[in-house]
Amino acid sequence: MGTTVFERRRPADAVVDASLQDTAFGVFWLDDVDRTEHPPLRGAVRADLAIVGGGYTGLWTAIRAKERNPERRVVLLEASRVAWAASGRNGGFCESSLTHGHENGFSRWPEEIDRLEELGRENLDGIAATVERYGIRADFERTGQLVVAVEPHQVDWLREEDGFLDEDAVRAEVHSDTYLAGAWDRDGCALVHPAKLGLELARVATQLGVEIHERTLVRGVEGDGSGPLTLVTEHGSVQADAVALGTNVFPSLLRRNRLMTVPVYDYVLMTEPLSNAQLASIGWENRQGLADSANQFHYYRLTADNRILFGGYDAIYHFGGKVRPEYEDRMESHRRLAAHFFTTFPQLEGLRFTHRWAGAIDSCSRFCAFFGTARRDRVAYATGFTGLGVGAARFAADVMLDLLSGEVTERTELRMVREKPIPFPPEPAAAIGINLVRAAMDRADHREGRRGPLLKTLDALGMGFDS
């Protein structure tokens, strides 16, 4: 097999060691916010709509529900703290795509892809309008996203894309001699401070009258849907006419969905703020989000105070499909990211990383969110975002509210909404299969992108593995 640019130009171990020497193991975004306390639920309450999950999906559902009907009593229950999980530790790429990119959407719903992309742009416009309407302070920057080719075979993948940039043009945007070409989608992505966005959505929700209860674990949903449903918690309960589930990567309260997603761990580094001279050495004056084109890809972006977040590449699944804090501390992955960072920007050698962390992504086999109902259509759910939930969560909220309303809408009639992904197999087949796929993706990256028999078979079945 061939080698990749990150292997051919690996920096010295001493450079990596120095950059990670005093790095804090913790989420930069969550260290960079002030929180409002929301009391745990005590006793029994009655609601028109109960929401499980205090991440983006649940918070957008609460806001959109109150915007549709301000008189509706909405109660949101969060097992830990608002926006503490994926919504507070992601890269902050708020993309318009609802389908994890054009190619994935076209391969699954070719007759719908044009409208799905229009709906995605409308959704991102709606997020921008909400930020403006409610004065949301989340460092929202609509700078777009620049995808770069770092291997010769990737140049042809980008050549037909809108916004194609040749080698000179892409290096004029961001100064890295690993870049061979690029494609800049100028309007299809915004950057946000993810934890600020989550906490600001909670602020808006409470101002609209939503009742939020943190540290309130829902143990089950009682009722068959013939009447009100009851969410059971340790110290109380919520009786509601309708329930929306936004539990993301955590075990579903519906047994039918237990094998529909798997938790995949993604790893991230954050640098110290760059000096003016360091910024000048890399350019990046247009502040786009960046990602490379490999199967095992990196994503990176500037923060409001000119740090660089650098994440991705490794996507680690642990046998049993559990979400556990100990899986987040994986120095092997963080060292690999640091090495790849200095391969990309050797002019920044000497820069330190202040934070390293990880988070679990709810991956499903079609790479984008899926939807459904249960209990005679009184329970709606959306999950399986596969790393693309920052923007798509708002669309998912509208889908769930449409489904719970019982009305037929354009969204509920989409095949993308009506269809479900192929479930993952139970253990040990899940771990064996996922790790075989990861190895096959790595081989493809070392063989000029050529996909072997396993990946081709999974492509034909519409099933795969991605972060």
Stockholm file with secondary structure:
# STOCKHOLM 1.0

chainA/1-467         MGTTVFERRRPADAVVDASLQDTAFGVFWLDDVDRTEHPPLRGAVRADLAIVGGGYTGLWTAIRAKERNPERRVVLLEASRVAWAASGRNGGFCESSLTHGHENGFSRWPEEIDRLEELGRENLDGIAATVERYGIRADFERTGQLVVAVEPHQVDWLREEDGFLDEDAVRAEVHSDTYLAGAWDRDGCALVHPAKLGLELARVATQLGVEIHERTLVRGVEGDGSGPLTLVTEHGSVQADAVALGTNVFPSLLRRNRLMTVPVYDYVLMTEPLSNAQLASIGWENRQGLADSANQFHYYRLTADNRILFGGYDAIYHFGGKVRPEYEDRMESHRRLAAHFFTTFPQLEGLRFTHRWAGAIDSCSRFCAFFGTARRDRVAYATGFTGLGVGAARFAADVMLDLLSGEVTERTELRMVREKPIPFPPEPAAAIGINLVRAAMDRADHREGRRGPLLKTLDALGMGFDS
#=GR chainA/1-467 SS CCCCHHHHTCCCHHHHHHHHTTCEESCHHHHTCCCCCCCCCCEEEEEEEEEECCSHHHHHHHHHHHHHCTTSCEEEECSSCTTCSHHHHSCCEEESCSSSSHHHHHHHCTTTHHHHHHHHHHHHHHHHHHHHHTTCCSCCBCCCEEEEECSHHHHHHHHTSTTEECHHHHHHHBCCTTCCEEEEESSSEEECCHHHHHHHHHHHHHHTTCEEESSCCEEEEECCSSSCEEEEESSEEEEEEEEEECCTTSCCSSGGGTTTCEEEEEEEEEECCCCHHHHHHHBCTTCCEEEECSSSCEEEEECTTSCEEEEEEEEECCTTCCCCGGGGCCHHHHHHHHHHHHHHCGGGTTCCEEEEEEEEEEECTTSSCEEEEETTTTEEEEECCTTCHHHHHHHHHHHHHHHHHTCCCHHHHCHHHHCCCCCCCCTTHHHHHHHHHHHHHHHHHHTTTCCCHHHHHHHHHTCCCCC
#=GC SS_cons         CCCCHHHHTCCCHHHHHHHHTTCEESCHHHHTCCCCCCCCCCEEEEEEEEEECCSHHHHHHHHHHHHHCTTSCEEEECSSCTTCSHHHHSCCEEESCSSSSHHHHHHHCTTTHHHHHHHHHHHHHHHHHHHHHTTCCSCCBCCCEEEEECSHHHHHHHHTSTTEECHHHHHHHBCCTTCCEEEEESSSEEECCHHHHHHHHHHHHHHTTCEEESSCCEEEEECCSSSCEEEEESSEEEEEEEEEECCTTSCCSSGGGTTTCEEEEEEEEEECCCCHHHHHHHBCTTCCEEEECSSSCEEEEECTTSCEEEEEEEEECCTTCCCCGGGGCCHHHHHHHHHHHHHHCGGGTTCCEEEEEEEEEEECTTSSCEEEEETTTTEEEEECCTTCHHHHHHHHHHHHHHHHHTCCCHHHHCHHHHCCCCCCCCTTHHHHHHHHHHHHHHHHHHTTTCCCHHHHHHHHHTCCCCC
//
